[in-house]
């Protein structure tokens, strides 16, 4: 089986490490590469070259959709794709980021229903996070440095967009903060974090929230692993259970 993750940039991606680790755990000799692409229309060509499945990262999660034959229910609702497989000659797009969010919280036994949640960012990962939180009946608000993008998403998902002047108050009033901004970007106003706040930071291996006096930090490695497992299952058509691999060992490799 020939697999890959595509994006631009792509050299930073830890997806090959995760998938090769999982393949070793189930004793399969599959290949998994990083591929730098310039445009989304190059993705279907990879399947013509013999690839069986593709993971997709920025900036192609939304741009790839016109080149696919079908979308899963989740991908259609989120309007973002991070996994593509070929089935019966058709390219089908899925979004496993939603499971990355949901299962990252479930692992920590964190109930989302009724929680006041604020999402930072308005890209594909943000779309998945909004969708996941709404599935669990959380209260969701969004902030983005481009208010226009935030308002567009807010209108689409029927949530509230926060203006920059209200960001500090919104964080102070939140139970959960999900940061989907690029690694190292910190737009959180000083003193707005609080000791009851739970943060899921999509960035890895370093988080700008580490040591900031919050209740709990769920780092991006957990989001990454929890979205990789359902993608792995789509590629291989094999379910993998938690007791079939050592997650702590995988985390240690990811943070090196």
C-alpha positions as CSV (number, residue, x, y, z in Angstrom):
1,X,0.0,0.0,0.0
2,X,1.3,3.4,-1.0
3,X,0.2,6.4,1.1
4,X,1.3,10.0,1.6
5,X,0.5,13.3,3.2
6,X,0.5,16.4,1.0
7,X,0.6,20.1,1.7
8,X,2.6,23.3,1.3
9,X,4.7,23.5,3.4
10,X,5.0,19.8,4.3
11,X,8.5,19.2,5.7
12,X,7.2,19.8,9.3
13,X,4.5,17.1,9.1
14,X,4.8,14.3,11.7
15,X,2.2,12.1,9.9
16,X,4.8,9.8,8.4
17,X,6.1,9.0,11.9
18,X,2.6,8.2,13.2
19,X,1.6,6.0,10.3
20,X,4.9,4.1,10.2
21,X,4.6,3.5,13.9
22,X,1.1,2.1,13.5
23,X,2.2,0.0,10.5
24,X,5.0,-1.5,12.6
25,X,2.5,-2.2,15.4
26,X,0.3,-4.3,13.1
27,X,3.2,-5.8,11.2
28,X,2.4,-4.3,7.8
29,X,5.0,-3.0,5.3
30,X,3.2,0.0,3.8
31,X,4.9,3.1,2.5
32,X,4.0,6.6,3.7
33,X,5.7,9.8,2.3
34,X,5.5,13.6,2.6
35,X,4.8,15.3,-0.8
36,X,5.1,19.0,-1.4
37,X,2.4,20.2,-3.9
38,X,1.8,23.5,-5.5
39,X,-1.9,23.1,-6.3
40,X,-4.9,21.0,-5.2
41,X,-5.5,19.7,-8.8
42,X,-2.3,17.7,-8.4
43,X,-3.9,15.4,-5.8
44,X,-6.0,13.3,-8.2
45,X,-2.8,12.8,-10.3
46,X,-1.2,11.0,-7.3
47,X,-3.8,8.3,-7.4
48,X,-3.1,7.9,-11.1
49,X,0.5,7.3,-10.2
50,X,-0.4,4.5,-7.9
51,X,-1.1,6.0,-4.5
52,X,-3.9,4.3,-2.5
53,X,-4.6,7.0,0.1
54,X,-3.7,10.6,0.8
55,X,-3.8,12.8,3.9
56,X,-4.2,16.5,3.3
57,X,-2.9,19.4,5.3
58,X,-2.9,23.2,4.7
59,X,-3.6,24.8,2.3
60,X,-5.5,22.1,0.4
61,X,-8.2,20.9,2.9
62,X,-10.9,23.0,1.3
63,X,-9.3,23.5,-2.2
64,X,-9.3,19.7,-2.9
65,X,-13.1,19.3,-2.7
66,X,-13.9,20.2,-6.4
67,X,-11.5,17.4,-7.5
68,X,-13.3,14.6,-5.5
69,X,-16.2,12.4,-6.6
70,X,-17.8,12.1,-3.2
71,X,-17.6,13.4,0.4
72,X,-18.5,11.8,3.7
73,X,-21.3,13.3,5.7
74,X,-18.8,15.0,8.1
75,X,-16.6,16.3,5.2
76,X,-19.6,17.7,3.4
77,X,-20.9,19.5,6.6
78,X,-17.4,20.8,7.5
79,X,-16.5,21.7,3.9
80,X,-13.0,20.5,4.6
81,X,-11.2,17.2,3.7
82,X,-8.0,15.8,5.4
83,X,-8.2,12.2,4.0
84,X,-8.9,10.9,0.5
85,X,-9.2,7.2,-0.5
86,X,-10.0,5.6,-3.8
87,X,-13.0,3.2,-3.7
88,X,-14.4,1.5,-6.8
89,X,-12.6,4.1,-9.0
90,X,-14.0,7.1,-7.1
91,X,-12.1,9.6,-5.0
92,X,-13.9,10.0,-1.6
93,X,-13.0,12.7,0.8
94,X,-13.3,12.4,4.6
95,X,-12.6,14.6,7.6
96,X,-11.1,12.8,10.5
97,X,-10.1,16.0,12.3
98,X,-13.5,16.0,13.9
99,X,-12.5,12.7,15.7
100,X,-9.2,14.3,16.6
101,X,-11.0,16.9,18.6
102,X,-13.7,14.7,20.1
103,X,-11.4,11.9,21.1
104,X,-8.7,14.2,22.5
105,X,-11.3,15.5,25.0
106,X,-12.8,12.0,25.6
107,X,-9.3,10.7,26.6
108,X,-9.2,13.3,29.3
109,X,-12.8,12.5,30.4
110,X,-13.9,16.1,29.6
111,X,-17.6,16.6,29.0
112,X,-18.3,19.1,26.2
113,X,-22.1,19.4,26.5
114,X,-23.0,22.9,27.7
115,X,-19.4,24.1,27.9
116,X,-18.5,27.6,26.7
117,X,-16.0,27.2,24.0
118,X,-13.9,29.7,22.0
119,X,-12.0,28.7,18.9
120,X,-9.1,30.7,17.5
121,X,-8.5,30.6,13.8
122,X,-10.8,30.1,10.8
123,X,-9.2,27.5,8.6
124,X,-9.9,23.8,8.0
125,X,-9.0,22.7,11.5
126,X,-11.3,25.4,12.9
127,X,-14.2,24.1,10.8
128,X,-13.7,20.6,12.2
129,X,-13.5,21.9,15.7
130,X,-16.7,23.9,15.4
131,X,-18.5,20.9,13.9
132,X,-17.2,18.6,16.7
133,X,-18.2,20.9,19.5
134,X,-21.7,21.5,18.0
135,X,-22.2,17.8,17.7
136,X,-21.6,17.6,21.5
137,X,-24.0,20.5,22.2
138,X,-21.3,22.9,23.4
139,X,-21.7,26.7,23.2
140,X,-19.3,27.9,20.5
141,X,-17.7,31.3,19.6
142,X,-14.9,32.0,17.1
143,X,-12.2,34.6,16.8
144,X,-9.9,35.2,13.9
145,X,-7.5,38.0,13.1
146,X,-9.5,38.5,9.9
147,X,-13.0,39.4,11.3
148,X,-14.5,38.9,7.9
149,X,-13.4,35.2,7.9
150,X,-14.6,34.7,11.4
151,X,-18.0,36.2,10.6
152,X,-18.3,34.0,7.5
153,X,-17.8,30.9,9.5
154,X,-20.0,32.1,12.3
155,X,-22.9,32.7,9.8
156,X,-22.4,29.3,8.2
157,X,-22.4,27.4,11.5
158,X,-24.8,29.8,13.4
159,X,-22.3,30.7,16.1
160,X,-21.0,34.0,17.3
161,X,-17.9,35.8,16.0
162,X,-15.8,37.8,18.5
163,X,-14.2,41.1,17.7
164,X,-10.6,41.8,18.8
165,X,-11.8,44.3,21.5
166,X,-13.8,41.5,23.1
167,X,-11.2,38.7,22.9
168,X,-9.9,39.0,26.4
169,X,-13.4,38.9,27.9
170,X,-14.4,36.0,25.7
171,X,-11.4,34.0,26.9
172,X,-12.1,34.8,30.5
173,X,-15.7,33.7,30.1
174,X,-14.7,30.4,28.3
175,X,-14.4,26.9,29.8
176,X,-12.5,25.6,26.8
177,X,-10.2,27.3,24.3
178,X,-9.2,25.6,21.0
179,X,-6.3,27.2,19.2
180,X,-6.0,26.2,15.5
181,X,-3.5,29.0,14.7
182,X,-0.1,28.2,13.2
183,X,2.7,27.0,15.5
184,X,4.2,29.8,17.6
185,X,1.5,32.4,16.9
186,X,0.2,33.9,20.2
187,X,-2.6,36.4,19.9
188,X,-4.0,35.8,23.4
189,X,-4.1,39.1,25.5
190,X,-2.0,39.2,28.6
191,X,-3.8,38.1,31.8
192,X,-6.8,36.8,29.9
193,X,-6.1,33.1,30.6
194,X,-7.5,31.7,33.9
195,X,-7.0,28.7,36.2
196,X,-10.2,27.0,35.2
197,X,-9.5,27.1,31.4
198,X,-8.9,23.9,29.4
199,X,-6.9,24.5,26.2
200,X,-6.6,22.2,23.2
201,X,-3.7,23.5,21.1
202,X,-3.5,22.1,17.6
203,X,0.2,23.1,17.5
204,X,3.0,20.7,18.3
205,X,5.6,20.0,19.7
206,X,5.7,23.3,21.6
207,X,2.6,25.2,22.9
208,X,2.5,28.9,23.7
209,X,0.1,27.9,26.6
210,X,2.6,25.7,28.5
211,X,3.2,27.0,32.0
212,X,0.6,29.7,31.7
213,X,-1.5,28.7,34.8
214,X,-4.4,27.1,33.0
215,X,-6.3,24.1,34.3
216,X,-5.2,21.7,31.6
217,X,-3.3,21.8,28.3
218,X,-4.1,19.1,25.7
219,X,-1.3,19.4,23.2
220,X,-1.5,19.0,19.4
221,X,0.1,15.6,19.4
222,X,-3.2,14.1,20.9
223,X,-5.3,15.8,18.2
224,X,-2.9,14.5,15.6
225,X,-2.9,10.9,16.8
226,X,-6.7,10.9,17.2
227,X,-7.3,12.1,13.7
228,X,-4.6,9.7,12.3
229,X,-6.3,6.6,13.7
230,X,-9.6,6.9,11.8
231,X,-7.6,7.8,8.7
232,X,-5.4,4.7,9.2
233,X,-8.7,2.7,9.4
234,X,-10.0,4.2,6.2
235,X,-6.7,3.4,4.4
236,X,-6.3,-0.2,5.7
237,X,-9.9,-1.1,6.3
238,X,-8.7,-2.5,9.6
239,X,-9.8,-1.3,13.1
240,X,-7.0,-0.5,15.5
241,X,-7.6,-0.6,19.2
242,X,-5.8,1.5,21.9
243,X,-4.3,-1.6,23.4
244,X,-2.7,-2.5,20.1
245,X,-0.2,0.2,20.2
246,X,1.8,2.2,22.9
247,X,0.5,5.7,22.7
248,X,3.0,7.0,25.3
249,X,5.9,5.7,23.1
250,X,4.4,7.4,20.1
251,X,4.0,10.7,21.9
252,X,7.6,10.5,23.0
253,X,8.7,10.2,19.4
254,X,6.5,13.1,18.3
255,X,7.9,15.5,20.8
256,X,11.5,14.8,20.0
